[in-house]
Amino acid sequence: MMEVQRKGPLCDDHRDGAGGGQAGEVVARVTSARWDEPVPADPDVTHPNVARMYDYLLGGGANFAVDREAADAAETAWPYLRQGARIQRAFLGRAVRCLAEQGVDQFLDLGSGIPTAGNVHEIALRHNPAARVAYVDYEPVAVQAARGMLGDDPRVSVTQADIREPDAVLSAPTVAGLIDFGRPVAVLAVGILHFLPDTDDPAGVLGVYRRTVEQIRPFLDGYRLVDPGLVLLPLWRPDYPVSDTHAAESNIYGAVGVL
Ligand SMILES: C[S@@+](CC[C@H](N)C(=O)[O-])C[C@H]1O[C@@H](n2cnc3c(N)ncnc32)[C@H](O)[C@@H]1O
């Protein structure tokens, strides 16, 4: 799932493979040689971990025997698994490129995983060197690998946190200090929602990350809204024809309420 807090024109359809390959293509690979970060002090290598399994399926080296065995078993049960992981990763790349081309320059990547080829920050920064990317994952190997890869680039941060605690994520200095939530932010939740069981209320969790018209609506409680209600400003009783694109680009909502 991928959400951007700003509507805009549809992304152009590029097929050059930059920022994401074609379906089934190997688009993500980290060799063991590149995995030169020390393993976290106490990784749990007795249980498979999804971040490391995913890394293995993508051809990476940040995984352990227990992860590889689990991934192999899963692949036996579902032979499409490896290809599916690569297709998903390729989608992420294409989607980020699409967003970057639309001018989105802030990304909050929830469940970012172990760094591999075509990372969000690489794509975003290629399009806009001033872009900001905040990675969030709770898996220590993923976090350490990301920190090691990124160094001290002030445009990118890595936060070890559970995305089911959005208030903690959003208030973390590495997120709050990097991302300006007063401006459009792409909230990426790719390959992660199926890890949140219904008992975790995944829709509610993601809802906290959204800063949309729904957050403005409570301020208007008790008012009778004049038609057309709370809308993007260009769409409020326009004096001339307004395209959806123009309206979305404003990214400003407004209403007239009567008590
Ligand atoms: C399948 S990987 C997807 C990685 C990346 N988003 C991508 O699409 O290439 C899922 C990632 O979500 C992380 N994850 C799962 N549940 C999480 C949670 N509650 N909080 C933070 N990270 C989580 C895992 O550690 C793993 O790195």
The ligand as a MOL file (V3000), in Angstrom:
LIG
                    3D

  0  0  0     0  0            999 V3000
M  V30 BEGIN CTAB
M  V30 COUNTS 27 29 0 0 0
M  V30 BEGIN ATOM
M  V30 1 C 8.3640 -7.6620 3.4060 0
M  V30 2 S 9.3760 -6.4560 4.1710 0 CHG=1
M  V30 3 C 9.0350 -5.0710 3.1050 0
M  V30 4 C 10.2260 -4.1290 3.0010 0
M  V30 5 C 10.0130 -2.9270 2.0970 0
M  V30 6 N 8.8770 -2.1140 2.5510 0
M  V30 7 C 9.7780 -3.3330 0.6750 0
M  V30 8 O 8.6350 -3.2860 0.2200 0
M  V30 9 O 10.7150 -3.6930 0.0000 0 CHG=-1
M  V30 10 C 8.4060 -6.0480 5.6090 0
M  V30 11 C 9.1660 -5.2200 6.6220 0
M  V30 12 O 8.2540 -4.7510 7.5900 0
M  V30 13 C 8.8620 -4.8040 8.8500 0
M  V30 14 N 7.8020 -4.8190 9.8570 0
M  V30 15 C 6.8080 -5.7380 9.9990 0
M  V30 16 N 5.9980 -5.3870 11.0030 0
M  V30 17 C 6.4840 -4.2190 11.5030 0
M  V30 18 C 6.0630 -3.3580 12.5640 0
M  V30 19 N 4.9830 -3.6220 13.2980 0
M  V30 20 N 6.7900 -2.2420 12.8030 0
M  V30 21 C 7.8870 -1.9580 12.0700 0
M  V30 22 N 8.3200 -2.7340 11.0430 0
M  V30 23 C 7.6260 -3.8500 10.7700 0
M  V30 24 C 9.7110 -6.0500 8.8330 0
M  V30 25 O 10.7550 -6.0120 9.8020 0
M  V30 26 C 10.2240 -5.9960 7.4000 0
M  V30 27 O 11.4470 -5.3240 7.3190 0
M  V30 END ATOM
M  V30 BEGIN BOND
M  V30 1 1 1 2
M  V30 2 1 2 3
M  V30 3 1 2 10
M  V30 4 1 3 4
M  V30 5 1 4 5
M  V30 6 1 5 6
M  V30 7 1 5 7
M  V30 8 2 7 8
M  V30 9 1 7 9
M  V30 10 1 10 11
M  V30 11 1 11 12
M  V30 12 1 11 26
M  V30 13 1 12 13
M  V30 14 1 13 14
M  V30 15 1 13 24
M  V30 16 1 14 15
M  V30 17 1 14 23
M  V30 18 2 15 16
M  V30 19 1 16 17
M  V30 20 1 17 18
M  V30 21 2 17 23
M  V30 22 1 18 19
M  V30 23 2 18 20
M  V30 24 1 20 21
M  V30 25 2 21 22
M  V30 26 1 22 23
M  V30 27 1 24 25
M  V30 28 1 24 26
M  V30 29 1 26 27
M  V30 END BOND
M  V30 END CTAB
M  END
